[in-house]
Amino acid sequence: MLTIQVQPNRVLSTTPSPTILPSSLSDPKLEAICCRHHNKRGPRSQLRFPNLLRCLVAHTVMTTGTLERHVEELTGLRQAASTLSERRQTMPWVIFEEILRLGLRPLADPTRHPGAFYRGLRLLTQDGTSVPVYNTPAAQRRWQKSKTRKGRAAFARIPVVLLVELGLHNPIAVQIGREQQSEYTLAWDLVAQIPAGSLTINDRLYGCGAFAARLLQRWTEVGSHFLVRARTGIGRRRVQRLRDGSSVVELFAVDETGARFGFLVREIRGQILRQGKRPVAVRFWTSLMDARRYPALELLALYARRWEIETTIKEIKQTLLGADLLQAHTQETALQEVAALLLAQAAVAEVRSQAAQAVAVDVLEVSHGQALRWLSWLWMGWPQLRTAGQRRVAIQWAQQQMVLRTRGKRRKRSCPRGLRQPVSSWPRIQRRTNWNGEIQYRVVRFGTL
């Protein structure tokens, strides 16, 4: 069953569907967070904060309509646009930071989601993106327009770095730039939120000595491992050669006082082999030092799972946001809508997991778009359901519609690395090509590449 709590004794017109939010965000918890950080005095509003948050999440992912219209449709309460705007602008960002820490949490279970784990370690990855916002004076003072081949982009963009659970496309932590902060800076702060018992897979942006030292520090604190693709030209010293072809190497970084120090990681060098293509040389650093338990060839193939975060970002920006702009016009309300997008993604991931469990299929075989479609139907129809039986039937029917449209396992496909409008050294894609089939990997010993 989907996690929709039936409350027959409550007034239907003021009780939107709790499915809009992750199940960890209960009304008492949301009320406590709001009261703890929001001390503005004034008349007590009929629209309680938990319902306002649900309406904001639904408003952010719906392509048409205003917030006041969605509040009326979901709760039956009429609120003026100016009243809602003033109320949102008086809410400090710390409220939504605490809500995100509580609402974004790991969902994968080793028995029900074996694909989300590697030898008992929860698979995570982090990456950055940006969300477009209207070019108001407030937004342009805070955020910049990204570069394109033809110059600057049309709209300012809010930088966001996500930590995502692989296998479920579930965000478990986020850093949102309140100013024009770089992806590297936001990712540095996000490392402190990596949970214990996990394996974080990162791309080359984080493949330097300083960031590897930061990940290694988190490993010593909570026991969270990492696998990061190394940049080219980074100096290191080989300490020991391992039997599987990998090596223990010493990397170097600089601490806060400017002193240089060294630390040990395991380096894996290899090649990616595709039919009819030139081999691609890769190099990885990892904190998984046991070559017997974690073979180098397995880790080479495991890195490809990192691409799932690109699909997650696509789901957030195209399916949830509809490839559109945030509708906010101030810094505070824009950040709130980014938080609403992430809460919606977490709620959809939770519902997909439950629907997949009901029919014993992989979570990613349940379409993200179909799950959002039927959840939206529940959101809009919830106030009109008069009895607990009607609500129960509606939930079951929506779940059946989700699982009837499972899309099956995706085919294995390899596409060229490039952009249609490259900014710097990326190759420009003139013609789309792809190759279907298995990809092979080969471990290369230290010093042979």
DOVEXKE-94751 format. One line per 5 residues: their letters; for each residue x, y, z of N, C-alpha, C. Coordinates in steps of 0.1 Angstrom, whole numbers, plus 5000, padded with zeros to 4 digits. Example, Ala and Ser with C-alpha at 12.3 -4.5 7.8 and 13.67 -1.06 7.14 Angstrom:
BEGIN
AS	5132:4943:5078:5123:4955:5078:5132:4967:5078; 5128:4978:5071:5137:4989:5071:5129:5000:5079;
//
This chain:
BEGIN
MLTIQ	5008:4988:5000:5000:5000:5000:5009:5013:5000; 5004:5023:4993:5011:5035:4994:5010:5042:5008; 5019:5050:5011:5019:5056:5025:5010:5068:5025; 4997:5066:5024:4988:5076:5026:4979:5073:5038; 4980:5082:5048:4973:5080:5061:4959:5084:5060;
VQPNR	4950:5075:5063:4936:5078:5063:4932:5084:5076; 4925:5096:5075:4921:5103:5087:4907:5107:5086; 4897:5097:5088:4883:5100:5086:4877:5110:5095; 4883:5113:5106:4877:5122:5116:4881:5137:5113; 4891:5139:5104:4895:5152:5101:4886:5158:5090;
VLSTT	4887:5172:5089:4879:5179:5079:4885:5176:5066; 4878:5171:5056:4884:5167:5043:4889:5179:5036; 4883:5191:5037:4887:5202:5029:4900:5208:5033; 4905:5205:5045:4918:5210:5050:4928:5199:5051; 4926:5187:5045:4935:5176:5047:4940:5171:5033;
PSPTI	4950:5177:5027:4956:5172:5015:4962:5159:5017; 4965:5152:5006:4970:5139:5006:4985:5139:5012; 4988:5132:5022:5001:5132:5028:5012:5126:5018; 5007:5120:5007:5017:5114:4997:5026:5125:4991; 5021:5137:4992:5029:5148:4986:5043:5149:4992;
LPSSL	5044:5146:5005:5057:5147:5012:5062:5133:5015; 5075:5131:5018:5080:5118:5023:5073:5115:5036; 5072:5102:5038:5065:5097:5050:5072:5101:5063; 5085:5105:5063:5092:5108:5075:5088:5122:5080; 5080:5130:5072:5076:5143:5075:5062:5143:5080;
SDPKL	5060:5141:5093:5046:5141:5099:5042:5155:5102; 5029:5157:5104:5025:5170:5108:5030:5176:5121; 5031:5168:5132:5037:5173:5144:5052:5177:5142; 5059:5169:5135:5073:5173:5133:5074:5186:5125; 5066:5188:5115:5066:5200:5107:5062:5212:5115;
EAICC	5052:5210:5123:5047:5221:5132:5058:5225:5142; 5065:5215:5147:5076:5218:5157:5087:5226:5150; 5091:5222:5138:5102:5229:5131:5098:5243:5129; 5086:5245:5124:5081:5259:5121:5081:5267:5134; 5076:5262:5144:5075:5270:5157:5089:5273:5163;
RHHNK	5098:5264:5160:5112:5266:5166:5119:5277:5159; 5116:5279:5146:5124:5289:5139:5116:5301:5134; 5103:5301:5135:5095:5312:5130:5087:5318:5141; 5092:5330:5146:5086:5336:5157:5078:5348:5154; 5074:5350:5141:5067:5361:5137:5053:5361:5143;
RGPRS	5049:5372:5149:5036:5372:5156:5025:5377:5146; 5013:5373:5148:5002:5377:5139:4990:5368:5141; 4980:5371:5133:4968:5362:5135:4970:5348:5131; 4964:5339:5138:4966:5324:5135:4959:5321:5122; 4967:5316:5112:4961:5313:5099:4954:5300:5099;
QLRFP	4943:5299:5091:4936:5286:5090:4945:5276:5082; 4953:5281:5074:4962:5272:5066:4975:5269:5074; 4975:5257:5080:4986:5253:5089:4999:5251:5080; 5010:5252:5087:5023:5251:5079:5024:5238:5072; 5021:5226:5078:5022:5213:5070:5014:5213:5057;
NLLRC	5002:5219:5058:4994:5219:5046:4999:5229:5035; 5005:5241:5041:5011:5250:5032:5023:5244:5024; 5031:5236:5032:5042:5230:5025:5038:5220:5015; 5028:5212:5018:5023:5203:5008:5018:5210:4995; 5010:5221:4997:5005:5228:4986:5017:5234:4978;
LVAHT	5028:5239:4985:5039:5244:4978:5046:5233:4969; 5047:5221:4974:5053:5210:4967:5045:5207:4955; 5032:5206:4956:5023:5203:4945:5023:5214:4935; 5024:5227:4940:5024:5238:4931:5037:5239:4922; 5048:5235:4928:5061:5235:4921:5062:5225:4910;
VMTTG	5055:5213:4912:5056:5203:4901:5045:5204:4891; 5035:5212:4894:5024:5213:4884:5027:5225:4874; 5025:5222:4861:5030:5231:4851:5021:5243:4849; 5008:5243:4854:4999:5254:4853:4993:5257:4866; 4988:5270:4868:4981:5274:4880:4989:5281:4889;
TLERH	4983:5289:4898:4990:5297:4908:4989:5290:4921; 4997:5295:4930:4998:5289:4944:4984:5290:4951; 4978:5302:4950:4965:5304:4957:4955:5295:4951; 4955:5292:4938:4946:5283:4932:4948:5268:4937; 4960:5264:4938:4964:5251:4942:4960:5249:4957;
VEELT	4962:5260:4965:4958:5259:4979:4943:5257:4980; 4935:5264:4972:4921:5262:4972:4916:5249:4968; 4923:5243:4957:4919:5230:4952:4923:5219:4962; 4934:5220:4969:4939:5210:4977:4933:5210:4991; 4929:5222:4996:4925:5224:5010:4911:5229:5011;
GLRQA	4906:5236:5001:4893:5243:5002:4894:5256:5008; 4906:5261:5012:4907:5274:5018:4911:5285:5007; 4905:5296:5008:4909:5307:4999:4919:5317:5006; 4930:5318:5000:4941:5327:5005:4945:5336:4994; 4946:5349:4997:4951:5359:4987:4965:5356:4984;
ASTLS	4969:5360:4971:4982:5358:4967:4992:5366:4975; 4988:5378:4979:4997:5386:4987:4999:5380:5001; 4989:5374:5006:4990:5368:5020:5000:5356:5019; 4999:5348:5009:5008:5336:5008:5022:5341:5005; 5024:5351:4997:5037:5356:4994:5044:5362:5006;
ERRQT	5036:5370:5014:5042:5376:5026:5045:5365:5036; 5037:5355:5037:5040:5345:5047:5052:5337:5043; 5054:5334:5030:5066:5326:5026:5078:5334:5028; 5078:5347:5025:5090:5356:5026:5095:5358:5041; 5085:5356:5050:5089:5357:5064:5095:5345:5070;
MPWVI	5095:5334:5063:5100:5321:5068:5115:5320:5065; 5123:5319:5075:5138:5318:5073:5141:5304:5066; 5152:5305:5059:5157:5293:5052:5160:5281:5061; 5164:5284:5074:5167:5274:5083:5156:5264:5085; 5143:5268:5083:5132:5259:5084:5133:5248:5073;
FEEIL	5136:5252:5061:5136:5243:5050:5149:5235:5050; 5160:5240:5056:5172:5232:5058:5169:5220:5067; 5162:5223:5078:5159:5212:5087:5149:5202:5081; 5139:5207:5074:5130:5198:5067:5137:5189:5057; 5146:5195:5050:5154:5186:5040:5162:5176:5047;
RLGLR	5168:5179:5058:5176:5169:5066:5167:5158:5071; 5155:5162:5075:5146:5152:5080:5139:5144:5069; 5135:5150:5058:5128:5144:5047:5136:5136:5037; 5149:5140:5035:5157:5133:5026:5165:5122:5034; 5162:5110:5032:5168:5099:5040:5170:5087:5031;
PLADP	5179:5078:5034:5180:5065:5027:5168:5057:5028; 5164:5050:5016:5153:5042:5015:5156:5027:5012; 5167:5025:5006:5171:5011:5001:5173:5002:5012; 5167:4989:5010:5169:4979:5019:5177:4967:5013; 5186:4961:5020:5195:4951:5013:5187:4939:5008;
TRHPG	5176:4935:5014:5168:4924:5010:5159:4927:4998; 5153:4939:4999:5143:4943:4988:5150:4950:4977; 5161:4956:4979:5168:4964:4968:5183:4960:4967; 5185:4948:4963:5200:4943:4963:5208:4951:4953; 5202:4957:4942:5209:4965:4933:5214:4978:4938;
AFYRG	5209:4982:4949:5213:4995:4955:5225:4993:4965; 5231:4981:4965:5242:4978:4974:5253:4971:4967; 5265:4972:4972:5277:4965:4967:5284:4959:4979; 5283:4946:4980:5289:4938:4991:5286:4945:5004; 5273:4948:5006:5268:4953:5019:5270:4968:5021;
LRLLT	5276:4975:5011:5277:4990:5011:5266:4996:5003; 5260:5006:5009:5250:5014:5002:5256:5022:4991; 5251:5021:4978:5257:5029:4967:5252:5043:4966; 5261:5053:4967:5257:5067:4966:5265:5073:4955; 5261:5085:4950:5269:5093:4941:5265:5107:4943;
QDGTS	5274:5116:4941:5271:5131:4942:5275:5138:4929; 5267:5148:4926:5270:5156:4914:5262:5169:4915; 5266:5178:4906:5260:5191:4907:5251:5194:4894; 5242:5203:4896:5233:5208:4885:5230:5223:4889; 5221:5228:4881:5216:5242:4884:5201:5243:4879;
VPVYN	5194:5251:4886:5179:5253:4883:5177:5267:4879; 5170:5269:4867:5168:5283:4863:5157:5290:4871; 5159:5303:4872:5150:5311:4879:5148:5324:4871; 5136:5331:4873:5134:5344:4866:5144:5354:4869; 5147:5363:4859:5157:5373:4860:5152:5385:4867;
TPAAQ	5148:5383:4880:5145:5395:4888:5158:5401:4893; 5157:5414:4898:5169:5420:4903:5175:5412:4915; 5166:5407:4924:5170:5399:4935:5178:5386:4931; 5173:5380:4920:5180:5367:4916:5193:5371:4909; 5193:5381:4901:5206:5385:4894:5217:5389:4904;
RRWQK	5213:5395:4915:5223:5398:4925:5229:5386:4932; 5222:5375:4932:5226:5363:4939:5233:5353:4930; 5227:5351:4918:5232:5340:4910:5235:5345:4896; 5243:5338:4889:5248:5342:4876:5242:5333:4865; 5243:5338:4853:5238:5331:4841:5250:5322:4836;
SKTRK	5247:5309:4833:5257:5300:4829:5262:5303:4815; 5274:5298:4811:5280:5301:4798:5275:5291:4788; 5273:5295:4776:5270:5286:4764:5279:5290:4753; 5278:5282:4742:5286:5285:4730:5283:5298:4724; 5271:5303:4726:5267:5316:4720:5267:5327:4730;
GRAAF	5273:5325:4742:5274:5335:4752:5267:5331:4765; 5261:5340:4772:5255:5337:4784:5241:5332:4782; 5236:5323:4791:5223:5317:4791:5212:5328:4793; 5200:5325:4791:5189:5334:4792:5186:5338:4806; 5187:5328:4815:5182:5330:4829:5193:5327:4839;
ARIPV	5192:5333:4851:5201:5330:4862:5198:5316:4867; 5208:5310:4873:5206:5296:4877:5211:5294:4891; 5204:5286:4899:5207:5283:4913:5215:5271:4913; 5228:5271:4918:5236:5259:4919:5231:5249:4930; 5231:5236:4926:5226:5226:4935:5236:5214:4934;
VLLVE	5240:5208:4945:5247:5195:4945:5239:5185:4953; 5237:5173:4947:5229:5163:4953:5237:5151:4957; 5233:5144:4967:5238:5131:4971:5226:5121:4969; 5228:5112:4959:5216:5104:4955:5219:5089:4958; 5209:5082:4961:5209:5068:4964:5207:5060:4951;
LGLHN	5217:5053:4946:5216:5045:4934:5207:5034:4935; 5200:5031:4924:5190:5020:4924:5176:5025:4927; 5174:5037:4933:5161:5042:4936:5160:5056:4931; 5171:5063:4927:5171:5077:4923:5165:5086:4935; 5169:5083:4947:5163:5089:4958:5174:5099:4964;
PIAVQ	5171:5112:4965:5180:5121:4971:5181:5120:4986; 5192:5119:4992:5193:5117:5006:5200:5129:5013; 5206:5138:5005:5212:5150:5011:5214:5160:4999; 5215:5173:5003:5216:5183:4992:5223:5196:4998; 5230:5203:4990:5236:5216:4993:5231:5225:4982;
IGREQ	5224:5236:4986:5219:5246:4976:5226:5259:4978; 5231:5264:4967:5239:5277:4968:5230:5289:4970; 5232:5295:4982:5224:5308:4984:5231:5319:4977; 5243:5318:4974:5251:5327:4965:5256:5320:4953; 5264:5326:4945:5270:5319:4933:5282:5311:4938;
QSEYT	5279:5300:4944:5290:5291:4949:5292:5280:4938; 5305:5275:4937:5308:5265:4928:5304:5252:4932; 5303:5242:4922:5299:5229:4926:5309:5222:4935; 5322:5225:4933:5332:5219:4942:5330:5224:4956; 5327:5237:4958:5326:5242:4972:5314:5236:4979;
LAWDL	5302:5235:4971:5290:5228:4977:5293:5214:4980; 5300:5207:4971:5302:5193:4973:5311:5190:4985; 5321:5199:4987:5329:5198:4999:5321:5198:5012; 5311:5207:5013:5303:5207:5025:5294:5195:5025; 5290:5190:5014:5280:5178:5013:5287:5166:5019;
VAQIP	5300:5165:5019:5307:5153:5023:5303:5150:5038; 5301:5160:5046:5297:5158:5060:5284:5151:5062; 5276:5150:5051:5263:5143:5052:5263:5129:5047; 5274:5124:5042:5275:5110:5037:5273:5101:5049; 5263:5092:5048:5260:5083:5059:5270:5072:5061;
AGSLT	5270:5065:5072:5279:5054:5074:5275:5042:5066; 5285:5033:5064:5282:5020:5056:5278:5022:5042; 5284:5033:5035:5281:5036:5022:5293:5036:5013; 5291:5035:5000:5302:5037:4990:5298:5048:4980; 5305:5059:4981:5302:5071:4973:5310:5070:4960;
INDRL	5304:5071:4948:5311:5070:4936:5311:5084:4929; 5322:5090:4927:5323:5104:4922:5331:5105:4909; 5328:5115:4901:5335:5117:4888:5348:5125:4890; 5354:5129:4879:5367:5135:4879:5368:5148:4885; 5357:5156:4886:5357:5169:4893:5363:5167:4907;
YGCGA	5360:5156:4914:5364:5154:4927:5377:5145:4928; 5383:5143:4917:5395:5134:4916:5408:5141:4918; 5409:5148:4929:5422:5155:4933:5426:5151:4947; 5438:5154:4951:5443:5150:4964:5435:5157:4976; 5431:5169:4974:5424:5176:4985:5410:5170:4988;
FAARL	5403:5167:4977:5389:5161:4979:5390:5147:4983; 5400:5139:4978:5402:5125:4983:5406:5125:4998; 5413:5135:5003:5416:5136:5017:5404:5139:5025; 5395:5147:5019:5382:5150:5026:5374:5138:5027; 5373:5130:5016:5365:5117:5017:5371:5107:5026;
LQRWT	5384:5107:5027:5391:5097:5036:5389:5101:5050; 5388:5114:5053:5385:5119:5067:5371:5114:5071; 5361:5115:5061:5348:5111:5064:5347:5096:5066; 5356:5088:5059:5357:5074:5061:5362:5071:5075; 5371:5078:5080:5376:5076:5094:5366:5079:5104;
EVGSH	5357:5089:5101:5347:5094:5111:5336:5084:5112; 5330:5079:5101:5318:5071:5101:5319:5058:5094; 5330:5056:5087:5331:5043:5079:5324:5043:5066; 5324:5055:5059:5318:5056:5045:5329:5056:5035; 5329:5046:5026:5340:5044:5016:5337:5053:5004;
FLVRA	5347:5054:4995:5346:5062:4983:5353:5055:4971; 5348:5058:4959:5354:5054:4947:5353:5066:4938; 5365:5072:4935:5365:5085:4927:5374:5083:4915; 5370:5088:4904:5378:5088:4892:5389:5099:4893; 5401:5096:4891:5412:5106:4893:5414:5114:4881;
RTGIG	5418:5126:4883:5422:5135:4872:5435:5131:4867; 5438:5136:4855:5451:5133:4849:5461:5143:4855; 5474:5139:4856:5484:5148:4860:5486:5150:4875; 5479:5142:4883:5480:5143:4897:5491:5134:4902; 5501:5140:4909:5512:5132:4914:5509:5123:4925;
RRRVQ	5515:5111:4926:5514:5102:4936:5526:5093:4937; 5528:5085:4948:5539:5076:4949:5534:5062:4952; 5539:5053:4944:5535:5039:4947:5541:5033:4959; 5533:5027:4967:5538:5021:4980:5539:5006:4979; 5528:5000:4973:5527:4985:4973:5519:4981:4960;
RLRDG	5523:4970:4954:5516:4964:4943:5508:4953:4948; 5495:4953:4944:5486:4942:4949:5484:4932:4938; 5479:4920:4942:5479:4908:4933:5469:4910:4922; 5458:4918:4924:5448:4919:4913:5452:4930:4903; 5464:4936:4904:5468:4946:4894:5467:4960:4899;
SSVVE	5460:4962:4910:5459:4976:4916:5471:4978:4925; 5472:4990:4930:5483:4994:4938:5479:5003:4950; 5487:5003:4961:5485:5012:4971:5494:5024:4968; 5489:5036:4968:5497:5048:4964:5495:5058:4975; 5505:5067:4976:5504:5078:4985:5501:5091:4978;
LFAVD	5490:5098:4982:5486:5111:4976:5490:5122:4986; 5490:5134:4981:5494:5145:4989:5484:5156:4988; 5482:5163:5000:5473:5174:5001:5478:5184:5011; 5471:5196:5012:5475:5206:5021:5464:5209:5031; 5468:5210:5044:5457:5212:5054:5454:5227:5055;
ETGAR	5446:5230:5065:5442:5244:5067:5453:5253:5071; 5464:5248:5077:5475:5256:5081:5485:5258:5070; 5483:5251:5058:5492:5252:5047:5503:5241:5047; 5502:5232:5057:5512:5221:5058:5509:5210:5048; 5518:5204:5042:5516:5193:5032:5517:5180:5039;
FGFLV	5507:5171:5036:5507:5158:5043:5504:5148:5032; 5507:5135:5035:5504:5124:5026:5495:5114:5033; 5488:5107:5024:5478:5097:5029:5478:5086:5018; 5473:5074:5023:5473:5062:5014:5459:5059:5009; 5458:5056:4996:5446:5051:4990:5450:5040:4980;
REIRG	5440:5033:4975:5442:5022:4966:5439:5028:4952; 5449:5026:4943:5447:5031:4929:5444:5019:4919; 5434:5021:4911:5430:5011:4901:5431:5017:4887; 5439:5011:4879:5440:5016:4865:5435:5006:4856; 5428:5010:4845:5422:5001:4836:5418:5007:4823;
QILRQ	5412:4999:4815:5407:5003:4802:5392:4998:4800; 5385:5007:4793:5371:5004:4790:5371:5000:4775; 5366:4988:4772:5367:4982:4758:5353:4981:4753; 5351:4988:4741:5338:4987:4734:5341:4983:4720; 5332:4975:4714:5334:4970:4701:5335:4981:4690;
GKRPV	5345:4981:4683:5347:4991:4672:5352:5004:4677; 5355:5006:4690:5360:5018:4696:5374:5017:4702; 5380:5028:4703:5393:5028:4709:5392:5026:4724; 5401:5019:4730:5400:5017:4745:5402:5030:4752; 5394:5032:4763:5394:5044:4771:5402:5041:4784;
AVRFW	5413:5048:4786:5420:5046:4799:5414:5054:4810; 5413:5047:4822:5407:5053:4834:5416:5050:4846; 5414:5058:4856:5422:5056:4868:5413:5060:4880; 5412:5052:4890:5404:5054:4902:5412:5053:4915; 5407:5061:4925:5412:5060:4938:5400:5055:4947;
TSLMD	5403:5047:4957:5393:5041:4965:5399:5039:4979; 5390:5039:4989:5393:5035:5003:5391:5020:5006; 5387:5013:4996:5385:4998:4997:5398:4992:4994; 5406:4990:5005:5420:4985:5004:5421:4970:5002; 5411:4963:5005:5411:4948:5005:5409:4943:4991;
ARRYP	5420:4939:4984:5419:4935:4970:5412:4922:4968; 5412:4913:4978:5404:4901:4977:5389:4903:4978; 5385:4911:4987:5371:4913:4989:5365:4922:4979; 5373:4932:4974:5368:4942:4964:5377:4941:4952; 5376:4932:4943:5384:4930:4932:5384:4943:4923;
ALELL	5396:4946:4917:5397:4958:4909:5388:4957:4897; 5386:4946:4891:5377:4945:4879:5363:4948:4882; 5358:4944:4894:5344:4947:4898:5343:4962:4901; 5353:4969:4906:5352:4983:4909:5352:4991:4896; 5360:4986:4886:5360:4992:4873:5346:4993:4867;
ALYAR	5339:4981:4867:5326:4980:4862:5316:4988:4870; 5318:4989:4883:5308:4995:4892:5308:5010:4890; 5318:5016:4885:5318:5031:4883:5307:5035:4873; 5304:5026:4864:5294:5030:4854:5280:5033:4860; 5278:5028:4873:5265:5030:4879:5264:5045:4883;
RWEIE	5275:5053:4883:5274:5067:4887:5265:5075:4877; 5263:5069:4865:5255:5077:4855:5240:5078:4859; 5236:5070:4869:5222:5071:4873:5219:5085:4879; 5228:5092:4884:5225:5105:4889:5221:5115:4878; 5226:5113:4866:5222:5121:4855:5208:5119:4851;
TTIKE	5203:5106:4852:5189:5103:4850:5181:5109:4861; 5186:5109:4874:5179:5115:4885:5177:5130:4883; 5187:5137:4878:5187:5151:4876:5177:5154:4864; 5176:5145:4854:5167:5147:4844:5152:5146:4849; 5150:5136:4858:5137:5134:4864:5133:5147:4871;
IKQTL	5142:5153:4879:5139:5165:4886:5136:5177:4878; 5144:5179:4868:5143:5191:4860:5134:5190:4848; 5131:5179:4843:5122:5177:4831:5109:5172:4835; 5109:5161:4843:5096:5155:4847:5089:5163:4858; 5096:5167:4869:5090:5174:4879:5088:5189:4876;
LGADL	5099:5195:4872:5098:5210:4869:5093:5212:4855; 5092:5202:4846:5087:5203:4833:5096:5212:4824; 5109:5211:4826:5119:5219:4818:5115:5234:4818; 5110:5238:4829:5105:5252:4830:5113:5259:4840; 5109:5272:4843:5116:5280:4854:5109:5278:4867;
LQAHT	5116:5281:4878:5110:5283:4890:5101:5295:4890; 5089:5294:4896:5080:5305:4895:5082:5316:4906; 5092:5315:4914:5095:5325:4924:5102:5337:4919; 5101:5348:4926:5106:5361:4922:5116:5367:4932; 5118:5360:4944:5127:5365:4954:5137:5353:4957;
QETAL	5148:5357:4964:5157:5346:4968:5151:5336:4977; 5144:5341:4987:5138:5332:4997:5128:5322:4991; 5119:5327:4982:5109:5318:4977:5115:5309:4966; 5126:5314:4959:5132:5305:4949:5139:5293:4956; 5145:5295:4967:5152:5284:4975:5141:5275:4980;
QEVAA	5130:5280:4984:5119:5272:4989:5114:5262:4978; 5113:5267:4966:5108:5259:4955:5118:5248:4951; 5131:5251:4952:5141:5241:4950:5140:5230:4960; 5138:5234:4973:5135:5224:4983:5123:5216:4980; 5112:5222:4975:5100:5215:4972:5102:5205:4961;
LLLAQ	5110:5208:4951:5113:5199:4940:5120:5186:4946; 5129:5188:4955:5137:5177:4961:5128:5168:4970; 5119:5175:4977:5109:5167:4985:5100:5159:4976; 5096:5165:4965:5087:5158:4956:5094:5146:4950; 5107:5147:4946:5115:5136:4941:5116:5125:4951;
AAVAE	5118:5129:4964:5119:5119:4975:5106:5111:4977; 5095:5119:4976:5082:5112:4977:5079:5103:4966; 5082:5107:4953:5080:5098:4942:5089:5086:4943; 5102:5087:4947:5110:5076:4949:5105:5066:4959; 5099:5071:4970:5093:5062:4980:5081:5055:4975;
VRSQA	5073:5061:4967:5061:5055:4961:5065:5045:4950; 5075:5048:4942:5080:5038:4932:5085:5026:4939; 5092:5027:4951:5097:5016:4958:5086:5007:4963; 5076:5013:4968:5064:5005:4973:5057:4998:4962; 5055:5005:4951:5048:4999:4940:5056:4987:4934;
AQAVA	5069:4989:4933:5078:4978:4928:5078:4966:4937; 5077:4969:4950:5077:4957:4960:5064:4949:4958; 5053:4956:4955:5040:4949:4954:5040:4939:4942; 5048:4941:4932:5048:4932:4920:5061:4926:4918; 5071:4927:4928:5084:4921:4928:5091:4924:4915;
VDVLE	5092:4937:4912:5101:4942:4900:5111:4952:4906; 5121:4955:4897:5130:4965:4901:5124:4979:4902; 5129:4987:4911:5122:5000:4913:5123:5008:4901; 5134:5008:4894:5135:5017:4882:5127:5012:4870; 5121:5000:4871:5111:4996:4861:5098:5003:4862;
VSHGQ	5095:5008:4874:5083:5016:4875:5086:5030:4870; 5078:5035:4860:5081:5048:4854:5079:5059:4863; 5089:5068:4863:5089:5080:4872:5077:5089:4867; 5076:5091:4854:5065:5099:4849:5051:5094:4853; 5049:5080:4852:5036:5075:4855:5034:5076:4870;
ALRWL	5044:5074:4878:5042:5075:4893:5038:5090:4896; 5044:5100:4890:5041:5113:4893:5026:5116:4887; 5023:5111:4876:5009:5113:4870:4998:5108:4880; 5000:5096:4885:4989:5091:4894:4990:5097:4908; 5001:5101:4912:5002:5108:4925:4995:5121:4923;
SWLWM	4997:5128:4912:4990:5141:4910:4975:5139:4910; 4971:5128:4904:4956:5125:4904:4951:5123:4918; 4959:5116:4927:4955:5115:4941:4955:5128:4948; 4965:5137:4945:4965:5149:4952:4953:5158:4949; 4949:5158:4937:4938:5167:4933:4924:5161:4937;
GWPQL	4923:5148:4937:4911:5141:4940:4908:5138:4955; 4919:5140:4963:4918:5136:4977:4907:5143:4985; 4905:5156:4983:4895:5163:4991:4880:5158:4987; 4879:5153:4975:4865:5149:4971:4862:5134:4976; 4871:5127:4981:4869:5114:4986:4863:5115:5000;
RTAGQ	4850:5110:5001:4843:5113:5014:4845:5102:5024; 4848:5090:5021:4849:5080:5031:4863:5073:5031; 4866:5066:5042:4878:5059:5042:4879:5048:5031; 4867:5042:5028:4867:5031:5018:4870:5037:5004; 4865:5049:5001:4868:5055:4988:4882:5058:4987;
RRVAI	4888:5063:4998:4902:5066:4997:4911:5054:4995; 4907:5043:5002:4915:5031:5001:4914:5025:4987; 4902:5026:4981:4900:5021:4967:4908:5030:4957; 4909:5043:4960:4916:5052:4951:4931:5049:4952; 4936:5046:4964:4950:5043:4965:4954:5030:4958;
QWAQQ	4946:5020:4960:4948:5007:4953:4948:5009:4938; 4938:5016:4933:4937:5018:4918:4949:5025:4913; 4953:5036:4920:4965:5044:4915:4977:5035:4915; 4979:5026:4925:4990:5017:4926:4990:5007:4914; 4978:5002:4911:4977:4993:4900:4981:4999:4887;
QMVLR	4977:5012:4885:4980:5019:4872:4995:5021:4871; 5002:5023:4882:5016:5025:4882:5023:5012:4878; 5019:5001:4884:5026:4988:4881:5022:4982:4868; 5010:4985:4863:5006:4980:4850:5015:4986:4839; 5021:4997:4841:5029:5004:4831:5044:5003:4834;
TRGKR	5048:4992:4840:5063:4990:4841:5069:4989:4828; 5081:4995:4826:5087:4996:4813:5098:4985:4811; 5100:4976:4820:5110:4966:4818:5124:4971:4820; 5134:4962:4819:5148:4966:4821:5153:4974:4809; 5161:4984:4812:5167:4992:4802:5178:4984:4794;
RKRSC	5179:4987:4782:5190:4980:4774:5203:4987:4777; 5214:4979:4776:5227:4984:4778:5231:4993:4766; 5235:5005:4768:5238:5014:4757:5250:5023:4761; 5258:5026:4751:5269:5035:4753:5268:5046:4743; 5269:5058:4748:5268:5070:4739:5281:5078:4740;
PRGLR	5284:5086:4730:5297:5094:4730:5296:5105:4740; 5307:5108:4746:5308:5119:4756:5310:5132:4748; 5300:5141:4749:5301:5154:4741:5289:5162:4744; 5289:5174:4739:5278:5183:4740:5274:5189:4727; 5261:5192:4725:5256:5198:4713:5261:5213:4712;
QPVSS	5263:5219:4724:5268:5233:4724:5280:5234:4734; 5292:5229:4730:5303:5228:4740:5307:5242:4744; 5312:5243:4757:5317:5256:4762:5332:5257:4761; 5339:5246:4765:5353:5247:4765:5359:5236:4756; 5366:5226:4762:5373:5216:4755:5364:5204:4752;
WPRIQ	5351:5203:4755:5343:5192:4752:5341:5191:4737; 5341:5179:4732:5339:5177:4717:5324:5180:4714; 5322:5186:4702:5309:5189:4698:5303:5177:4691; 5290:5174:4694:5283:5163:4688:5277:5168:4675; 5282:5163:4664:5276:5166:4651:5265:5156:4647;
RRTNW	5266:5144:4651:5256:5134:4647:5255:5124:4659; 5242:5121:4663:5240:5112:4674:5243:5098:4670; 5251:5091:4679:5254:5077:4677:5254:5070:4690; 5251:5057:4690:5252:5049:4702:5255:5035:4699; 5259:5027:4709:5263:5013:4707:5256:5005:4717;
NGEIQ	5249:4994:4713:5242:4986:4723:5251:4973:4725; 5251:4968:4737:5258:4956:4741:5266:4957:4753; 5272:4947:4757:5280:4946:4769:5293:4954:4767; 5298:4960:4778:5311:4967:4778:5321:4959:4786; 5332:4957:4781:5343:4950:4788:5353:4959:4795;
YRVVR	5359:4954:4805:5369:4961:4813:5382:4953:4815; 5393:4960:4815:5406:4953:4817:5414:4961:4827; 5420:4955:4837:5428:4961:4847:5443:4962:4841; 5448:4974:4843:5462:4976:4838:5471:4979:4850; 5483:4973:4850:5492:4974:4862:5498:4988:4862;
FGTL	5502:4992:4873:5508:5005:4876:5520:5007:4867; 5521:5019:4860:5533:5022:4852:5532:5017:4838; 5522:5010:4834:5521:5005:4820:5513:5014:4811; 5506:5025:4817:5499:5034:4809:5505:5048:4811;
//
